[in-house]
């Protein structure tokens, strides 16, 4: 796909690219120049777009947290037989 550059340095992002990136009027994008010369364009996410990405918090007691830490610390280890 191609796009012409205006005298003001502006270019139209082709519709298939806008659709792929989920861009809407007023959205902002970031440009990245890779060491090999390639340029990448990525949408800038607004903070409100992050809502709901993480699971909801659940309350845990200190005892629950200690138990989870102990379980994680022993994962992958087996007990040796006592002689």
N, C-alpha and C positions, 0 to 999 in steps of 0.2 A: 504494500500500500504506500501511497505517496501523498504528500501534502506540500503545498507551496508556502513559502515564507513571504509575509507582507513587508512593506517598507518599514513597518514598526517592529519587525522581528517576530511577529506572531504567526502561528501555524494552527490550522484546524486539526484536531485529533480525529481521525476517521471514526465513523460510527461503530464499526465492529470492534475497534480498540476501546472506545468509550464503554460499549456494552460489556466487553470482557472484564474491564476494570471496575465496572459498576459506577462510572462517573456520571454525575448530574450537573446541570448548570450551577455555578457557584462553588463547586468542589475545587480543592487545591491538589496539586500533584508535586512530587519531588523528582528531580532528575539526578541520576548517579552516573558518573563517568568511571568506567572500569579501567584498570591499568592497560588492558589490551586495546582500548579505544572505543569499545562498545558503550552505548548509553542506554540506561534503563530508566523507565518512567514508572513510578508507583504512586497510587493515591495516598494522600495524607488523611489518616483517620482522625476524626474528631473524637473527643473524649466520650461523647454520648454514644458513639458507635461501639464502644467497648462494653456497654451495659449488657449483662446477661452472658458474657463470654465465660465467666467462671461459675462454678457451682455455688449454690447458696451456702452461707456459713452455717455450721452447726456448732452448738455450744459443747465444749468438752471440759471435764474437770481436770485438775492437775493429775489425779490418779489415772484418768484415761490417757492423758498425754504421756505419762511415765510408762504405762503399759505399752503404748504404741512404740515408744522409743526402744524399750527393751526388746520388743518383738522384732523390730527392724535391725537392731544391733546383733541379734543372734541368727538372722536369716542366712541360710547357706552354710551354717556350721552344724555339725552333729556332735552329740555328746560321746566322749570316749568312755569305755567301760572302766569302772574302778576295780582295782586289783586288791 
